[in-house]
Amino acid sequence: MLLKTHLMFAVLLIIIILPYVDNKIVFLGLVFLGTIIPDLDSSCSKFGKNILFRPFQFFIKHRGIMHTFTFVLILFFILNRYYPLIAFPFLIGYSLHLITDSFTKQGIRVLWPLKFRVRGFLTTGGKLENILLNMLVLLNIFLFLIWFAI
């Protein structure tokens, strides 16, 4: 999926969870950060195009280990050990990215080093993803307005 679709899914989840979170700004930022990081392994991604990530991309292929729940769980346990405040929102954003990518035709390898892939029906950047994106934007606006009306 494209970054904008990942971010709209993140916004949806944030709107739903935010009322139950103590430190809302930190939560918001970390969910977004967790949503963006998995695609740093791609030179075609919005942030992956940055020259800082090019050496990193030489060693890790797109939708490789960084697109597995094995990797996100390892990151979560490390963060939870040393920075527990940021571990959970980061896990939410990262996991959401993986879940949404599992609906694409390219799919994801769920548990590295297993070769098993979960694949979906969406073409990244295709018409169906664009329709989904537009529906998410409208839903997010609707929920946001309801949230502020309460």
C-alpha positions as CSV (number, residue, x, y, z in Angstrom):
1,M,0.0,0.0,0.0
2,L,1.0,3.6,-0.5
3,L,2.0,5.8,2.5
4,K,-1.2,7.9,2.3
5,T,-3.3,4.7,2.7
6,H,-1.2,3.5,5.6
7,L,-1.6,6.9,7.3
8,M,-5.3,7.0,6.8
9,F,-5.6,3.5,8.5
10,A,-3.4,4.9,11.3
11,V,-5.7,7.9,11.6
12,L,-8.7,5.7,11.9
13,L,-7.1,3.6,14.6
14,I,-5.9,6.7,16.4
15,I,-9.4,8.2,16.4
16,I,-10.8,5.1,17.9
17,I,-8.1,4.6,20.6
18,L,-7.0,8.2,21.4
19,P,-9.8,8.8,24.0
20,Y,-8.3,6.0,26.1
21,V,-4.7,7.2,26.0
22,D,-3.0,9.3,28.6
23,N,-0.2,11.0,26.6
24,K,-2.0,11.7,23.3
25,I,0.8,13.6,21.5
26,V,3.4,10.9,22.1
27,F,0.9,8.2,21.2
28,L,0.0,9.9,18.0
29,G,3.6,10.5,16.9
30,L,4.7,7.0,17.7
31,V,1.8,5.3,15.8
32,F,2.6,7.4,12.8
33,L,6.3,6.6,13.1
34,G,5.6,2.9,13.5
35,T,3.4,3.1,10.4
36,I,6.2,4.7,8.3
37,I,9.2,2.7,9.3
38,P,8.5,-0.7,7.6
39,D,8.8,0.9,4.2
40,L,12.2,2.5,4.8
41,D,13.5,-0.7,3.1
42,S,12.1,0.5,-0.2
43,S,13.8,3.1,-2.4
44,C,10.4,3.7,-4.0
45,S,8.7,4.7,-0.7
46,K,8.2,8.4,0.3
47,F,10.8,8.3,3.1
48,G,12.8,5.5,1.7
49,K,13.9,7.7,-1.2
50,N,16.0,9.7,1.3
51,I,19.7,9.1,0.7
52,L,20.2,8.3,4.3
53,F,18.4,5.0,3.9
54,R,20.1,3.8,0.6
55,P,22.9,1.9,2.4
56,F,20.3,0.2,4.6
57,Q,18.3,-0.8,1.5
58,F,21.4,-2.5,0.0
59,F,21.3,-5.1,2.7
60,I,17.6,-5.5,3.2
61,K,15.1,-6.1,0.4
62,H,11.6,-4.6,0.4
63,R,9.0,-6.7,2.1
64,G,11.7,-8.9,3.6
65,I,12.4,-9.2,7.3
66,M,11.1,-5.7,8.1
67,H,7.7,-6.8,6.9
68,T,7.4,-9.7,9.3
69,F,5.8,-10.0,12.7
70,T,9.0,-11.6,13.9
71,F,10.8,-8.3,13.3
72,V,8.1,-6.2,14.9
73,L,8.0,-8.4,18.0
74,I,11.8,-8.2,18.4
75,L,11.6,-4.4,18.2
76,F,8.7,-4.4,20.6
77,F,10.6,-6.4,23.2
78,I,13.7,-4.2,22.9
79,L,11.7,-1.0,23.1
80,N,9.6,-2.4,26.0
81,R,12.7,-3.2,27.9
82,Y,14.4,0.1,27.6
83,Y,11.6,2.6,26.6
84,P,8.3,1.1,27.8
85,L,6.4,4.3,27.2
86,I,6.9,4.2,23.5
87,A,6.7,0.4,22.9
88,F,3.0,-0.1,22.7
89,P,2.1,2.8,20.3
90,F,5.0,1.9,18.1
91,L,3.8,-1.7,18.0
92,I,0.3,-0.6,17.0
93,G,1.6,1.5,14.1
94,Y,4.0,-1.0,12.8
95,S,1.6,-3.9,13.1
96,L,-1.1,-1.9,11.4
97,H,1.3,-1.3,8.5
98,L,1.9,-5.1,8.2
99,I,-1.7,-6.0,8.5
100,T,-2.7,-3.6,5.7
101,D,0.2,-4.7,3.5
102,S,-1.1,-8.3,3.9
103,F,-4.1,-7.3,1.8
104,T,-2.0,-6.5,-1.2
105,K,-1.1,-8.9,-4.0
106,Q,2.5,-8.8,-2.9
107,G,1.6,-9.7,0.6
108,I,3.9,-10.2,3.6
109,R,5.9,-13.0,5.1
110,V,4.2,-13.3,8.5
111,L,6.9,-15.0,10.5
112,W,10.5,-14.9,9.4
113,P,12.3,-17.1,8.6
114,L,9.3,-19.1,7.4
115,K,8.6,-18.6,3.6
116,F,4.8,-18.6,4.1
117,R,3.2,-15.4,2.7
118,V,-0.2,-13.9,3.4
119,R,-1.5,-12.2,0.2
120,G,-4.6,-10.2,-0.6
121,F,-6.3,-8.8,-3.6
122,L,-5.3,-5.2,-3.7
123,T,-2.7,-3.8,-6.2
124,T,-0.5,-1.2,-4.5
125,G,-1.5,2.2,-5.9
126,G,-4.3,0.6,-7.9
127,K,-7.9,1.7,-8.4
128,L,-9.2,-0.4,-5.5
129,E,-6.7,1.1,-3.1
130,N,-7.6,4.6,-4.3
131,I,-11.3,3.8,-3.6
132,L,-10.4,2.4,-0.2
133,L,-8.3,5.5,0.6
134,N,-11.2,7.9,-0.3
135,M,-13.5,5.8,1.9
136,L,-11.1,6.0,4.8
137,V,-10.7,9.8,4.4
138,L,-14.5,10.2,4.5
139,L,-14.8,7.8,7.5
140,N,-12.0,9.6,9.3
141,I,-13.6,13.0,8.8
142,F,-17.0,11.7,9.9
143,L,-15.5,10.1,13.1
144,F,-13.4,13.1,13.8
145,L,-16.5,15.4,13.6
146,I,-18.4,13.0,15.9
147,W,-15.5,12.9,18.3
148,F,-15.5,16.7,18.6
149,A,-19.3,16.9,18.9
150,I,-19.3,14.8,22.0
